[in-house]
């Protein structure tokens, strides 16, 4: 429609029409003016049609409230603006569905007492990944041993609120835990991404291999009702529903190794009781005696 037709229909001046046109364009709505006899103010084909084809469940999936992990990589502030633009173009019924969803479901991706993720390093890595630029990575492994290497960053993955860097180091594909990064030094060297590299496929394959490599050390515990949340929130664990006891539950906890189990069980103290393996009871007791003896001196 022409600006004159719109101004007559909306009972405003043509100047207002053009001002609103500029405002809509600035907000990201694909509306523009075409010159000529058959011209006028045009909304891009399929713009509103595409939005109205969302059903309510699809809209809810987009607008569920939660702490976005995008804040860790420096782009969280863009998400609310994008959602506001989308919501503004939706029919009234779908906007009401959005408000209902925000009041009823909230996603918190962080684990209890999870350490803060290194946002400065993650933001720098995001830029390097976008630009296919090598970086000098200063890193410490699980044994706190430091190292420095030049890597080709290929992607970032967040698992249970913990960020990981997927990169090529020399001829190897490596995965680095972001919270162990000491520093990032940018370089001017660019690289070519590996042909056919797919971040999602790589991560799925890597996690399967990693889980298979970790044998684990299962321990069956008797846990008081008041301590179940604490115990199950710390390690991989399974509450045995059919084995509920008078004052709590039987819980199977999988530790990475026997020594890790002893360390944690001493820390939990009388919140848990070891059911099996039976030999672990004596080992925990021995460690506790050593601690008492040490501090009795």
N, C-alpha and C positions, 0 to 999 in steps of 0.2 A: 504494500500500500504506500501511497505517497505521503509525505509529511503533512500536506494539506488535508488529505482524507483522515489521517489519524488525529490531527488537531481538532477537526470538526466532530469526529466521533467521540473523542475523549474530552471535548470542551475545554481545551487548553490552547495556548499559542503555539505556532510552529517553532518558535524559539525554544519553548519548553520541550517539544518533541526532540529537537536536535540535542539539547542538553541531556535529556534522558538517554538518548542513543549513545552519547559519549560515555555516560556513567555505566550503562550496561556493558559496553565494549570493554571498559576498564576493569569491570568485575569478572570478565572472562566469558560472558554470554556471546555466542557467535552471531551477532546482529550487526548489519552494516547497510550502507546506502549504495544503490546502484543507479547510475545516471542513464538517461535516454528516455524515449517515449514509453517503453515498457518497463522502465526502472521503478525504483521505490525503495522503501526500507524493507530489508529481507532478513529473515531468521534462517540460519543454515538448515538445509534439508535434513530431516530425521532427528533434529536436536531434541525437541520435546517428545517426539514419538519414542525415542530410545529410552528416555527417562520414565515414561508412563508404562513401559513394558516390564519394569521391575515389579515383582509381586511383593507382598508384605514381608515374607520371610527373607527375601533377598535384601530388602531395605533394612530390616533389623540387623542382618549380618554385617552390613556396612557401618551402622551407627551404634553398635554396642559400645558402651562407655568403658574406658580402661586406661591405665597408664601405658602409653605407647613407648616401646623400646626405641622408636625413632629418635627420641630425645638424646639417647646415648651417642648417636652418630651425627647430631647437629641439625636435623631437619624436622623435628617435632612441630615447630611453629607453623609449618606449611600445611599440616594435616587438618587442623580445625578450620582454616580458611577454605580449603578445598571442600570439606564437608558442608560448610555454610553455603557455598555456591550451589552445591548439589541439592541441598535441602530447599533452597529458595525456588528451585525450578520444579519441585514436586507438587502434586495435587494435595489438597488439604487433608484428605484421609491418610495419605502416606506420611505427611508431616506429623500428624497425631500419633501414628504408629512409632515414629522416631522418639517422640517425647516419652511415650509409655515404656519403650525399651530402655531408654537411658535411666529411668527411675527403678528398673527392676533387675538389671543384670550389669555387673561391673567386673572387669577382668583385671586381676593383679598378677603380673607375670613374675614377680620377684619371690624368691624363696625367703624363709624366715632368716633374719640376721644376715642377709646376703651382702657381701662387700660391695662397695660402690664401684661401678665399672669405670674404666679410664676414658672418660668422654673426650678429653683433648686428643689422646692417641687415636681413638676411634674416628673422630672427625677428620683427622689428617689422613688416616688410611682410606676413608671413604673417598676423599678427593683423589688420592693416588690411584685407587681402583678405577674411578671414573676416567682418569686421564692416561691409564696404562703406564704409570710411572714407577720406576724402581725406587725403593726406600732402603735406608740403612736401619736395620732393626737391632735394638739393644734389648736383650731378653734374658730372663733367668728361668731355668727349668725347675721341675718339682723338687729338686735337691738344692735349690738356691744357687746353682752354678751359673755364672753370667756368661754370655756370649754375644758377639757382634757379627752380623752377616748382612749381605745385600740380598734382598729378596724381590720377587715380582708378585705383588699382592693381587689376588684374583677374586676374592669375595669375602664377605663378612656373614657369619651365621650366629644367631642368638638361640641358645638352647636352655630352657628353664631360666631365662633371665641372665645367663652367662654368655658373653660374646667370645667367639673364636674367629681367628683369621686363617683363611685358606690361602696358601701362597706356594709359589715355586721357588725352591732354594737350590741353585745349581741345576742338577738334572732330576731332583726329587720333588714330589708334591708333599708339602708339610702342613700341619695344622698347629696353630699356636693359640694358647689361652690368653685372651687380651689382658687380664688382670696381672699377668706375669711380665708384661711389656714394661721395660724401664724407660725407653725413649724411642722416638722416631725421628730420623734425619732425612729430609726430602732430598732427592737428587734431580738432575735435569735429564737423566737417561730414561728413554721410553722403551717399552718392550712390546712384542706381539703376543697376544694371548694364544694359548695352545689351541690348535684346530679341534673343533668339536667339544671343547670343554663345557660341561654343564654343571653349575654349582650344586643344584639340588641332587642330581644323580651322584655326584662325587660325595656329598655329605652323607647321603643315605648309605652308600657302600662303605664309607669310612666308619660310620657309627656301628654298623653290623660287625665289621672286623674288630673294632675296638672292644665291643661288648663280648665278643667271642674270646678275645685275648685275656680278659679279666675273669679269672676262674671264680673268685669270691670265696668267702668263708662264712657259711650260714650258721647262725646261732638261734636256738629256740629259747625264748624268754617268757617268764611270767611277769606281766606288767600290770600295775595298779591302774584302775580306771582313770584317775586324775593325771597319770603320766603318759597315757597312750599317744596323745597328740605330739608331745615333745619327742618321744622315741621314734614314732613313725615319720616325723618331719625331718629327721637328721640323716637317715640312711635308707637305702632300698629296703623296704619292709612289707610284710603281709600279715594282716590280722587274721587269725584262724577263727572265723565266725562260729563254727560249730563247737569250738573248744572254749567257750566262755566259762569262766570260773566265778566263784562267789564274789571275789573282790577285784576282779579285773579280767584280763584276756591273756591268751597265749599268742605271742607275736614272733614271727620268724624274721630276723634281721640279717641281711647279707652284708658283711664287711669285706673290704678288699683283701685283708690278710688277718692272720691270727693276732699279730702284734697290735694292729689297729683295733681289733675287738677288745683286747685286754685293756688298752689305753682308754677306750670309751666306756667300758663297763666299770672301771674304777671311778671314772668321772661321774657316772650315773648313780653310783653308790646303792642305797637301799630302795631306789625307785624301781629296780628290776631284780629278778632272781633267775640265774641260769638254770635251765632245764636240761639242755644238752648242747654240745657234747659234754659229758661228765668231767673229762679231764681238764676242761677249761675252767671249772670252778676252782681247782687247786692252783692253777696258774694265776688267776685273778687274786686269789687269797695271798699267794706268795708275793705278788707285786704290791698289794696293800700293806703287807708286813714290812716290806722294804721301805715303803714310804713312811710308815709309823716309826721304824727304827731310825731312818734318816733325820726326821724332825725331832725325835726324842733326844738326840744328841745335842 
